[in-house]
């Protein structure tokens, strides 16, 4: 019998996300103010350069829009017959695979409350893959696995079905009661 479980987790915006948005807004409007106040009149005097100035202004506004909308992130977990694929979705339009692993080959899956979790997070040789709603979430779990780029730790917020799927495929390496 095939197992297919899908879950979508929305990343919560942090203070850093709001700081990036605010800095981009202030920076873009400062550049537009300087551009329209000083450079635009100078460029308008040169034939054919007025259109370029307007194009640059629209380009800055488009760049601001892209940066702000890219702070809207979601993570999709697809668990199919023991294989977990994790995708990052930016503003519901751009998808990128950030992790793929097999439940049978993981080294350990446990809650972030596990004593080994702090040691793993401090180890600089282990790559950290964040696919969670927030780093301090109550339902945060981690998986230690051997990825394509070496040992990695995946931080994510699985639902009960995904946790049960991992327990079914690799019961000796899954510690959910921590």
Secondary structure, 3 states (H helix, E strand, C coil): CCCEEEEEEECCCCHHHHHHHHHHHHHHHHHHHHHHHHHHHHHHHCCCHHHHHHHHHHHHHHHHHHHHHCCCEEEEEEEECCEEEEEEEECCCEEEEEEEEEHHHCCEEEECCCHHHHHHHHCCCCEEEEECCCCCCCCCEEEEEEECCEEEEEEECCCHHHHHHHHHHCCCCEECCC
